[in-house]
Amino acid sequence: MSNTTKKTLFIVPSFIGILLFMIPVKFGGSWTVIVKIIADMISGAVGSFLPILCLGILSVSAVMSILAQTRINIFWHNKILRETFLTSPFWTIVRVAGCILAWITYLDRDTGRYPVISGADQGSFILNDLLCTLVIIFAIAGLLLPLLLDFGLLEFIGAITTKYMRPLFTVPGRAAVDCITSWIGDGTLGVMLTCNQFESGYYSEREAAVIATTFSAVSITFSLVVLDQVGLVEMFGIYYLIIVLVGIVCALICPRIPPLSRKKDRYFVEGKHMPENIPEEYSSSAKYGMKLAMDRVSEHKGIGEFLTNGLINSAKMWFGVLPTVMCIGTIALVIANYTPVFEWMGIPFRPLMYLLQVPDANAAASTIIVGFVDMFTPSILIAGAGASAMTRFIIAVVSVTQVLYISEIGGLILASKLPVSLLEMFLIFLERTVISLVIVCPIAHLLF
C-alpha cells in the first residue's frame, strides 16, 4: 500500500467520521450532529414499529443469553455471537428481567393493570421513549463508529493532545475525541466509543473508568430541554457556560480522588496503548501522530472488517445494553416514584443546601438525589414544587452535570465491560453533585 493510498484512507473516512459525529449543525431550530439527525429521521419514519422492534431485540437477547450459559459451541466459534451474548449469570438474569418488564409494559398499555411497572413515568417511559430513541442511535452510530476508530484519527489526535490531556485529566490524548463526541453529540455515543477503545486495549481500566464517568456529558440539545422545563430558557448562554466550567472542574478533580484514583492501569488487551513520549526521531507530535495513523491504516483489512466491526458495535449495544436499561431504569424509576428512598437519601444534603443558602433547601436536597435515576426528573420535580427561580436554575445545572443517571448513561456503563460498579458510580455521582453545588450556588446568588 503506497503512502498516498494510506493518507487517503486516513483522511477521507476520518473526515466523514468527524462530519457525522463531531461537527455541530443547526437543524429544526436546535444544534445537533448529523448522526442524531439521521437517527431522528429514521425514528420519525418507523416510530410506530419501534416498540415492537425493541421487544423483539429484548426477547432475542434473553433467549440467546440463556442458551449461551450452556456453552454451546456456536457461541465460542462465532465472534459476533460470543461477544454479544456470552456474559455472566448475573447479567443474563438482568437481560431476562428486562425482557419480562418490557413485555409487561407493552401488554399492559390498554388494560393498565400494573401501573407501578407500566406507568407513563416508569416502564412506559423506558420502553416507548428511551429505548425507541436508543435503538436507532445504537444501530446508526454502531455501524459508523469505525470511521472514527479504524482509520487512524484517534492515533493522530492522541499524539497531538496527550501532552495536555495527560497532565490535566490523567487520560490519553485520544480521549479528546470521546469528550467532543459526548458534549456536542450525545453522551451515549461517547460511552460507545469508550467501551470500544477499552475492549480493544487502547485504554487501561483506570483511563476507561475516568473517561466514561467524567467525559460522557449531556448533549447541548438536551441541556436546553432541561432549562426550558424549569422556565428559564432565556438564560441558556450563562447556563451552558456554567455547565462547561463544572464539567472541566469535575474532570480535574474526580480522577484524582477515590474511587477513580484507586483504579489500576491494567489493560483488557495488552500492547495496544500509545507510548506517552514522542520518540526523538520525530520533530513534532503531528508528525508522530501521522506515523501512528499510517500504521493503523496499514492494519485495516478492508470493507469486510469495517462492516464486521460496525455490526459487533451495534449488536453489543442492542442485545446487551437495551435490556439492561429496561431492567435497571424501570426498577430505579419505580423506587423513585413509589417509595421515599430518594427523599431519605437527600436528607444528608440539607445541611449543605442551608450552608450554600439555597432557597427551598429541603425540596432541592430531595430532588438532587433523584438525578441518579434519571436526568430529566429533577427538573420536573423542582418545577412542580413551586421553587424559586434561583433553586430551579441550580437544579437545572446540577442535574445535567451529575451525568451518571441510571436510566441511560449509567445503564450503558453497567451493561458494558467498563470496570465501574454500581456503588462506585454512585460515589462518583455524589462527588460530582457536591462539586457542582459548590460552583453553581455562589454564581446563582450573583445572578438572582
Secondary structure, DSSP 8 states (H G I E B T S, - for coil): --HHHHHHHHHHHHHHHHHHHT--EEETTEEE-HHHHHHHHHHHHHGGGHHHHHHHHHHHHHHHHHHHTTT-HHHHH-HHHHHHH---HHHHHHHHHHHHHHHHHHHTTTT-S-HHHHSTTTHHIIIIIIIHHHHHHHHHHHHHTHHHHSSSHHHHHHHHHHHHHHHHHSS-TTHHHHHHIIIII-HHHHHHHHHHHHHTTSSBHHHHHHHHHHS----HHHHHHHHHHTT-GGGHHHHHHHHHHHHHHHHHHGGGSTTGGG----BSSTT-S--SS--TT-SSHHHHHHHHHHHHHHH---HHHHHHHHHHHHHHIIIIIHHHHHHHHHHHHHHHHHSSHHHHHHGGGHHHHHHTT-TTHHHHHHHHHHTTT-SSHHHHHHHHTT--HHHHHHHHHHHHHS---IIIIIHHHHHSS-S--HHHHHHHHHHHHHHHHHHHHHHHHHH-
